[in-house]
Amino acid sequence: MVPPLTLLSAQPDILAAVWSIWRESQLALGPVQRTSTEAIAAAVSRLNACTYCVDAHSGRLHALSAHDVVSGILDDDGGKISQRPTRDIVQ
């Protein structure tokens, strides 16, 4: 699978449009904590066997210091996730 940024890099106008839409859905502040949205995305990506997406969302979780969440998702062991709300979301 070709990573989306590589795929769209030859079309800067399309890349800019996709980035602005993606950024709002992923990075803008909202009622759901960023850790929760990244945990959901990482868990779904793992289920879909999308290694690119798993790596991307796991990296964002590590940047948020949610190392236990990454470990729990990658090892399919919710017991490793320390916060119960996050654990309940990804199981």
Buried (B, 14 or more C-beta within 10 A) or exposed (E): EEEBEEEBEEEEEEBEEBEEEEEEEEEEEEEEBBBBBBBBBBBBBBEEEBEBBBEBBBEBBEEBEBEBBBBBBBEEEBEBBEBEEBBEBBE
